[in-house]
Amino acid sequence: MHIREPKIGDPQIKPLGKRSNPSVALNSIGHRFPKMTKINIPISAPDLSGNEEAYLIDALRSTWISSSGKYVDRFESQFATLAGTRYASSAANGTVALHLALAALGVGPGDEVIIPAFAYVAVANAAKYTGARLALVDVAPQTWCLDPSKIEASITSQTRGIIAVHSYGHPCDMDAINNVAKAYKLWVVEDAAEAHFALYKGRTAGSLADIATFSFYGNKIITSGEGGALTYNDKSLHHRIRMLRSQGMDRTRRYYHPIIGYNYRLTNIACALLCAQIERWKAMVARRNAIFSCYSSRLSQIQGIGLQPVATWATPAPWLFCITVDKSLFGADRDTLAVGLQERGIETRPFFVCIHHMPPYQQHGGAESFPVSEQLSRVGMNLPTFHGMTDDAVRQVCAFIEEIHLRGA
Ligand SMILES: *Cc1c(COP(=O)(O)O)cnc(C)c1O
């Protein structure tokens, strides 16, 4: 039912290195897509037009290409300031940042962790790495994030904490989640991978729980290709995170490792890119917000196209523009629209598959266990959103959607 990514072995795809086939293109984050028409609009593309090149060359020439160096220190201190926390630690990617957060909080076998049924799979995977059991909770139709009113029913004596994922840039209702957590003495981790610089009641995503995690993967708002971070205020957590990130080594005694840790460090090279990216965060968010407004004003006119809800207390991060497709009103379902757009050279993404609909997590729910999650997963899709996308390109995507609506396919 979902659009399958083209794979090597497909008739129209040549293996890398033998890309003589002109009907296949790679976008800048390495996704292959069929080149059907002249206009090719990728789902995402990083903008590296600021000091990225200068800092990268500086890091390279300094020979500090490993995981120490001035860009690591600069990024961590500036990112903590931006998130509004005392500390920030970089990590190799967003998935291990989450694992590191849970490990630092002491999560292990026998514990239970609450996560949303609808989220990127990294959330479930990272929690499973600790040996904990998952408890899935449905998302709320008003936020597409964890429904605070449904958390309490899944708390058991084994529950240790909640991962609140700010999905598609919209912050969770953190006061409500933190209140439940407080009542049951649970920790809360925010996953802000998709919500860089989002605001909840005026406070920044990343400063609203015990620990927050970020991803800087190529399609995220701020990127270093691969990369991640954790933000938090607690000093003892800081020591644990630093220790676990670096093979569990003692802070004061080199090569003495009192606990089993990991190598989850990020390089000075990646942090050089991040330092350049965060210098321009306001402009990047502003441009993406302009793209969002352009999409919203056109698409709200098309019958059967639904837009992402925004709670009164939320200033969402403009990550990937989201729509839902109501087949009976639009005239085609989500997957048909995606194929139609692909034929017109527009790359899209279906919404995430629910966690309990994937083989490793099937025991956590059957059909219609989490109705809001399941409905979103069926009808939602993302449209191209990136800093360098022109208003004309946005209008082109909207015009194609209108055309498919009018023709019914
Ligand atoms: C992207 C993402 C991650 C994982 O980040 P990686 O850097 O790809 O490991 C985790 N959680 C959410 C919600 C994400 O969107």
The ligand as a Gaussian input file, in Angstrom:
#p B3LYP/6-31G(d) Opt

LIG

0 1
 C       15.178000      11.468000      12.259000
 C       14.602000      11.006000      13.537000
 C       15.339000      10.237000      14.457000
 C       16.631000       9.569000      14.138000
 O       17.637000      10.344000      13.750000
 P       18.886000       9.749000      12.938000
 O       19.823000      10.914000      12.998000
 O       18.398000       9.446000      11.576000
 O       19.383000       8.569000      13.670000
 C       14.783000       9.965000      15.697000
 N       13.561000      10.371000      16.013000
 C       12.792000      11.064000      15.145000
 C       11.436000      11.501000      15.587000
 C       13.283000      11.386000      13.875000
 O       12.515000      12.049000      13.011000

